[in-house]
Amino acid sequence: MASNVPPLKEDLWDIFQIGGEGLQFLSSQTGIYDVDELKKHVLVIQAKAYQIMAYPCIRMFNFTRLKISVLPAYSRIMSLLRERPDAILLDLLGFGTDIRKAAADGFPIQNLVACDLHREFWNFGHELFRSTPETFPVAFLEGDVFDRTPICATLPPSLSTITSLTALNGHVSIVQASSFFHLFDEQMQTELARSIAGLLSPLPGSMALGSQMGKTTAGYYRRPAFHPGDCEMGFAHSIERCCPEETRRVASVHDIAILPPTPEGDDGRLVWSITRL
């Protein structure tokens, strides 16, 4: 691990403990209801994952928190599912905590797909939640969301047969992208937004949603480098920067807000959802 990467600290669990609904969900999924035993279990997974990529969200146990279900747009996801039973939900990045919550709330498992550059994180998710590919058979793709191959004309009958993220272009009803955009600089975030737009189905109501680091005035902030050579500056959007005029012509933007500063020391969290007209 690079010398400039902060070491793990066990007491951060007590500072950033997930609490509330997130803790209850993790306990119910793992069957571990003793708080101390649950902490030990999470620490083992955290140490393994931090060796793959030293993301701050791993160090601060953000991978154990529920994000999708606390977003204002979550109720609209379930409404969209009732209107569109074959709706596909794609979760970008992470251990699958949010996709498990969607499944627990009734989203069909066969319509769920997760994606990350590192398959190890998905495997750690199975270990964290004490599941297997057989007991939680959600499709996983080890892919790059920046690949903007043109929209595919047809979708395979089963998501489990898909081998690349580009096969989903033009077919996804919901893209969940929390704690993701702020990993990149401003130009790459623009490319990321275009890639996500390419994944979305052209049907009205298709949506992307998420939360990320935000600032009252858009700009760069200093973040720990993940590995040698990484950029130490991340870009945080403001409310105004998240809703440009070109977006308003093709989509409605909801739930834009900067939440209060967090213990991580950022200016706040930018929550958002964008829905195709």
N, C-alpha and C positions, 0 to 999 in steps of 0.2 A: 504494500500500500504506500502511496506517495507520502512524503514527510509532511506536506501541507494539508493533508486530509485529517480532520479532527478525529480523535479516537472515540470509540464507543464509550458511553458512560452509563452504567446500570441505573444510577439515580435519576436519569432523565425519564425513566418510566414513571417515577413518582411525580415529576414536574409536568410531563406531557401525557399522563395516563388518559386513556381514551374515554373512560367514564360513560355513564348513561346508556343510551341505546346501543352504542358501539360495543361496549364491554359485555352487555347482555347478549348481543348477537354472537360475538366471538365465543362466549361460554356455551350458548345453546348449540352452536355448530360443532364445537370441539368436544363437548361433554365435560369440560373442565370448569367446575364452578368454584373451586378454591382459588382465591385471588393470588396467593403466593405461588401455587402450582402453575397457574395460567401465566404468570410473569416469567417463571423459569422456562416454560415452553416457548414463549415468544422470544426470549433472549437467545435461545439456541438458533432459531430461524433467522433472527436479526443478524447475528454474527456471520452466518453463512452468506446471507445476501449482501452484506456490506463488503465482502471480499470480491463480489462480482462487479458492483458499481457502488461507490460510496455516496449515494444520494442523501442529501439532508433529510428527506422524508423517511428514509430507513433509519437513520440515526435517531430521529425524533418520534419514531413509532407511528408515523402517519399512515403507514401501510396497513395498520390494524384498524383504522378509523373508517366509519361509514361516511361516504361523501355524496354519492348519488341520491340517497334517500332523504338527505337534509336540504337538497337544492329545491328552490321553489317550484321548478318545472317537473318535479318527480310525479306529481299527480297527473300532469298532462301526458306523461309516458304511459301510465296505466289507462288513461282515456283513449290514447292512440291505439293501444293494444286491443281494446274492446272494438274499435272501429276497423282495425286492420289485424286480424288474428295471425297473419303470416309475417307480421312486422319483425325485422331483424334488429337486435340491439348489439352494437359493437362497443366493447370496453377497451380503451387504449391504455396501456401501461399498467404494471403492477401485479399484485398477487391474486387478483380476482375477488377481492372483498366485496366490491360493489356489484359485480355480476352475480355473486352468490346471494346478495340481498334481493336483487331483482327476481332471481329464481325462487327464493323463499316467499316472495310476495305474489307469485303466480305467473311470472313470465315463463313461457315454455322453454325448457332447456334446449330443445332442438333449434330454437330461434336465437340462441345466444352464441356469441363468438368473442373471444379475447385475443388481443394481439400485443406483442412486445418484441423488441429486438433481441431479448435474452430469454430463451425458453426456461432457463434456470429459475427465473422469478415465478413462472407458472407452476413449476415443480415444487418450489418452496411454498406456494399457495396450497398445494395439496398437503404438504407436510404440516403447514400451519393449521389447516382446518381438518386435518386427519381424514382426508378423503383420498380417493384414487380416481384414475380416469374411468373406471367402471362405475363407481358409486356417484361420481359427478361428471358425467360425460359431455361436458361443454367443449365445443370445438376451440382449439387454440392454434393461432398462426404465428410463427416466428417470422415477422415481416417488417418492412420499412414503410411507414405511412407517407414518406416523401416520394414514393414511386407513383407517378401520376399517369399511368397507362390509361388509355381511353376507356370509356364505359363499356362494360361487357354486355352483349346482347341478351344472353341467357344466364341463369343461375343454376348451378348443379342442384339436384333434388335433395341433397343432404350437405349441410355445412361441414360435416366431418370429412367430406371428400375434397374440400378445397385445400390447395397447397400454397396459395399465395394471396396476399391481401388484395391485390389488384382484381382478383376474381369477384370481389364484392363491389367494385366500382359501379355506382348507380343503383344499388340494391339495398342499401342500409337505411332503415327508418329512423334509428336513433344512434348517435355517436356520443359516448360519454368520454370526456377528455379532461378530467380533473388532475391538478398537479402536474401538468404536462407542458403547456405552452411556455411557461417561464423557464424551462430548461434551455431555451434557445434564444439567440439574439433576435433583433427586430426583423431583419430580412428573412431569416428562417421561419419566424412565426407567421409572416405573410404567406410563405410557401406552404406552411402547414395548414393554414386556413383554407387555401385553395385545394389542397389534397383532401381535406375533410369534406369540402363542398362536393368534390368529385365522387366521394364514397356515397353521399346521400342520394336516396331515391328522389326522382323529380316530382313525386306525388306531393300535393299540398299537405302540410302537417308534419313532414319529415323534419327532424330537429337534431341539432347538436347542442350540448350543454356541458357545463363544467365550472370549475373554480380554479383560481391560480393566484399567485402573488400579484398584488395591484398597488398602484400609487395614485394619490390624488392628482398628481401631475405626472404624466407618462415619462419614463426615463429609465436609465440603467441603475442597477444596484449591485453591490459587491456580494458575491456568494463564494463559498468554498469550492476550490477546483476538485473535480471528481478523480482525475488521474493526471499525471504529468502532461503538460501541454494544453490542458483544457482552458478555455476562456474563463476568467474569474469574474466576468461581468455578465449578469443576466438582464433581460429587458422586462419591465413591468408596465402593463398598459393602464391607462386611466379609463374612466367611463366613456369619455368622448372618443378616445382612440379605438375603443372596442365597437363603435357603431358608426362607421364611415358611410357616406352618402351612397356609394355603390352597393353596399349591403342592403340598405333600406329599399332599394328598387326591386329586389328579388326575395326578400325575407323580412319577417318582423322580429325585432329584437326585444326580449323580455328580461325581467329580473336583474337588470344591470344594477349592481350596487357594490360599493366598497365597504366591506365589513370592518369592524374595529381592529386595531393592531393586535397581533397574536403574540404569545410568549416567544415565538421564534425571532421576534425583533423586526419583522417586516412592517411596511406601512399599513398593510391590511390584506384582505382577501377579496379579489374581484370575482363575483359570481355572475353567471350569464347563461342565457339560452337564446338560440336563434332558430326560427321556424320558417320553413319554406312557405311562400304564399301560393 
